[in-house]
Amino acid sequence: MSAGPPVYRSALTLLASLFFMWGFITVINNTLLPHLRSVFELDYTQTTLIESVWFIAYFFASIPSAKLIERIGYQKSLVVGLVIMAAGALLMVPAARMPSYGVTLFALFVIASGITLLQVAANPYVAVVGSPETASSRLNLVQAFNSLGTMLAPSFGAYLILGRSVGGTSQAGTVLTPAQRLADAQSVVLPYVLVAVVLLVLAVIIARFPLPAMGSATNRMAKADRANHSLWHHRNLVWGIPAIFIYLIAEIGVANLFVNFVGQSDIANLTPEQGGHYLTFLWAGMMVGRFAGSLIMQKFDAAKVLAVFSIGAFLVMLVTVFASGPIAMWSLILVGLFHSIMFPTIFTLGIRGLGPLTEEGSGLLIMAIAGGALVVVQGWLADEYGLQWSFLLTAACELYILFYALWGSQVTKSLD
């Protein structure tokens, strides 16, 4: 991986493994949700509440994460984040053996808190280790490895969770006996133990690796100087925070409800296990789009590329809502390609020109990932008006991203 001075290349390669792992473990949720819906007999609102708890962790853990990084440094914080994630993964074992909906929610909250710490540390690191003009290209490149994790996770989850359960291999509407639900709950133990082991090994590697310092350009200002500067004078950050928030509603809503959507008889009539395999195509589109976006943004302005992708996302979501059969399924898969560059591009546009305020701005942008918690709104819309109509919410989110690309992302005051 080539990005920035040679001293940073090995560090970025290692950090790519972090992006891979948090993408992988996040997307296991997409196969976990239909599994838990069957085990606990949940409606759509209760099912999406599981993912809401995951993203609420970003809201509560972002500021403590920034404080921890300031206190112990980036490298130790990455190690702590991995250990927290591993602890949460291991908590899934007692949650499955009980089985307990409440303990499952707590375990996922712990995992997400660890990922939040990694996000607060790793995203700004990647963004500032090279030229500001290529920051979006660089972060899209590393985020492509995040998408590689998200692409592989559905097959992993479909095989080890859905494929080993009665609910995962049955058609929609199948009613399980209490004994079958108890047996199905046990199927999450093996995959989460495997994930915990990998996370702990990675923590040891990170602890022993000589990560270079981020440099003085983004150091926190002295209190006297900081009083003369306000984050709220930077339009690209002010409008970027809701852009991240709203984008997460779109991305998580599509991913979490995909398996249920393609399982409908008038769409593709797939079992949850089959739907989990098709979900791989959506995340593959994310990966391809980020690799392509990294190259495109070396020649074209990142904000203009973001505008084009948001228009594409809006159009395919309209097809998803108003079409049926395989056309609706493949249009929903295609939105992954258009969503691909959105998070890393919004993030780098949002911190552009912040200079020594980069750390604080990054923390606010990561906190905005809590927008994924509002996927419960789409769950409610699905219960009230139908799953297909609920994707109009996603289409509306794409329009805000277009607004940000065309106007909100413009830098009004640069401290670089």
Buried (B, 14 or more C-beta within 10 A) or exposed (E): BEBBEEEBBBBBBBBBBBBBBBBBBBBBBBBBBBBBBBBBEBEBBBBBBBBBBBBBBBBBBBBEBBEBBEEEBBBBBBBBBBBBBBBBBBBBBBBBEEBBBEBBBBBBBBBBBBBBBBBBBBBBBBBBBBEBEBBBBBBBBBBBBBBBBBBBBBBBBBBBBBBBBBBBBBEBEEEBEEEBBBBBBBBBBBBBEEBBEBBBEBBEEBBEBEBBEBEEEBEBBEEEEEEEBEEEEBBBBBBBBBBBBBBBBBBBBBBBBBBBBBBBEEBBEBBBBBBBBBBBBBBBBBBBBBBBBBEBBEEEEBBEBBBBBBBBBBBBBBBBBBBEEEEBBBBBBBBBBBBBBBBBBBBBBBBBBBBBBBBBBBBBBBBBBBBBBBBBBBBBBBBEEEBBEBBBBBBBBBEBBBBBBBEBBBBEEEBE
